[in-house]
Amino acid sequence: MQTLGDPRAHFWRVIKMAKACDVDLSTALDENKIDITAYADMITGCRGCAQVEKCDRLLEKTAQVDHAPSYCRNKETFATLR
């Protein structure tokens, strides 16, 4: 079983991936497209990801992506919110 990563680091990773996917999570929350529980679940899902290094490399070199990578546990949520 994958050990969960640092909550703060994954919070920021989710924010960065959302921005790269052209998703504004604050607006999604304000417009009730996502609730706080789903938001927390996104962070928890990210915390359990085994591809963190791959994700960080992608986010370091790429400001925008057409969609979240296939290994992203939140790819479907980002696609829906986009």
C-alpha positions as a Markdown table, in Angstrom:
| # | Residue | x | y | z |
|---|---|---|---|---|
| 1 | Met | 0.0 | 0.0 | 0.0 |
| 2 | Gln | 1.2 | 3.5 | -0.9 |
| 3 | Thr | 2.0 | 5.7 | 2.1 |
| 4 | Leu | 0.2 | 9.0 | 1.9 |
| 5 | Gly | 2.4 | 12.0 | 1.2 |
| 6 | Asp | 2.5 | 15.4 | 3.0 |
| 7 | Pro | -0.9 | 17.0 | 2.9 |
| 8 | Arg | 0.4 | 20.5 | 2.3 |
| 9 | Ala | 2.7 | 19.5 | -0.6 |
| 10 | His | -0.2 | 17.6 | -2.3 |
| 11 | Phe | -2.6 | 20.5 | -1.7 |
| 12 | Trp | -0.2 | 22.7 | -3.8 |
| 13 | Arg | 0.3 | 19.9 | -6.3 |
| 14 | Val | -3.4 | 19.7 | -6.9 |
| 15 | Ile | -3.6 | 23.5 | -7.3 |
| 16 | Lys | -0.7 | 23.5 | -9.8 |
| 17 | Met | -2.2 | 20.6 | -11.9 |
| 18 | Ala | -5.6 | 22.4 | -11.8 |
| 19 | Lys | -4.0 | 25.6 | -13.1 |
| 20 | Ala | -2.1 | 23.6 | -15.8 |
| 21 | Cys | -5.5 | 22.1 | -16.8 |
| 22 | Asp | -7.1 | 25.5 | -16.9 |
| 23 | Val | -9.3 | 24.7 | -14.0 |
| 24 | Asp | -10.0 | 27.2 | -11.2 |
| 25 | Leu | -10.8 | 25.2 | -8.1 |
| 26 | Ser | -11.9 | 28.3 | -6.2 |
| 27 | Thr | -14.5 | 29.2 | -8.8 |
| 28 | Ala | -15.6 | 25.6 | -8.9 |
| 29 | Leu | -16.2 | 25.7 | -5.2 |
| 30 | Asp | -18.0 | 29.1 | -5.4 |
| 31 | Glu | -20.2 | 27.8 | -8.2 |
| 32 | Asn | -21.0 | 24.5 | -6.4 |
| 33 | Lys | -19.4 | 22.5 | -9.2 |
| 34 | Ile | -17.4 | 20.8 | -6.5 |
| 35 | Asp | -17.9 | 20.7 | -2.7 |
| 36 | Ile | -15.3 | 20.8 | 0.0 |
| 37 | Thr | -15.5 | 17.0 | 0.6 |
| 38 | Ala | -14.7 | 16.3 | -3.1 |
| 39 | Tyr | -11.9 | 18.9 | -2.9 |
| 40 | Ala | -10.4 | 17.1 | 0.1 |
| 41 | Asp | -10.8 | 13.8 | -1.7 |
| 42 | Met | -8.8 | 15.2 | -4.6 |
| 43 | Ile | -5.9 | 16.1 | -2.2 |
| 44 | Thr | -6.1 | 12.7 | -0.5 |
| 45 | Gly | -6.1 | 10.9 | -3.9 |
| 46 | Cys | -3.0 | 12.9 | -4.9 |
| 47 | Arg | -1.4 | 12.0 | -1.6 |
| 48 | Gly | -1.7 | 8.3 | -2.5 |
| 49 | Cys | -0.2 | 8.7 | -5.9 |
| 50 | Ala | 2.9 | 6.8 | -6.8 |
| 51 | Gln | 3.8 | 9.1 | -9.7 |
| 52 | Val | 4.6 | 12.2 | -7.7 |
| 53 | Glu | 8.1 | 12.7 | -9.2 |
| 54 | Lys | 6.7 | 12.4 | -12.7 |
| 55 | Cys | 4.0 | 14.9 | -11.9 |
| 56 | Asp | 6.4 | 17.4 | -10.4 |
| 57 | Arg | 8.7 | 17.1 | -13.5 |
| 58 | Leu | 5.7 | 17.7 | -15.8 |
| 59 | Leu | 4.5 | 20.7 | -13.8 |
| 60 | Glu | 8.0 | 22.2 | -13.7 |
| 61 | Lys | 8.4 | 22.2 | -17.5 |
| 62 | Thr | 4.9 | 22.7 | -18.6 |
| 63 | Ala | 2.6 | 25.6 | -17.7 |
| 64 | Gln | -0.5 | 24.3 | -19.6 |
| 65 | Val | -1.6 | 20.9 | -20.6 |
| 66 | Asp | -4.6 | 19.8 | -22.7 |
| 67 | His | -5.6 | 17.3 | -19.9 |
| 68 | Ala | -4.2 | 15.8 | -16.8 |
| 69 | Pro | -1.8 | 12.9 | -17.4 |
| 70 | Ser | -3.2 | 9.4 | -17.5 |
| 71 | Tyr | -1.7 | 8.5 | -14.1 |
| 72 | Cys | -3.3 | 11.5 | -12.4 |
| 73 | Arg | -5.9 | 10.3 | -9.9 |
| 74 | Asn | -7.9 | 13.5 | -10.4 |
| 75 | Lys | -7.8 | 13.5 | -14.2 |
| 76 | Glu | -11.6 | 12.9 | -14.6 |
| 77 | Thr | -12.4 | 15.6 | -12.1 |
| 78 | Phe | -10.2 | 18.1 | -13.9 |
| 79 | Ala | -11.8 | 17.1 | -17.2 |
| 80 | Thr | -15.3 | 17.6 | -15.8 |
| 81 | Leu | -14.5 | 20.9 | -14.3 |
| 82 | Arg | -12.8 | 22.2 | -17.4 |
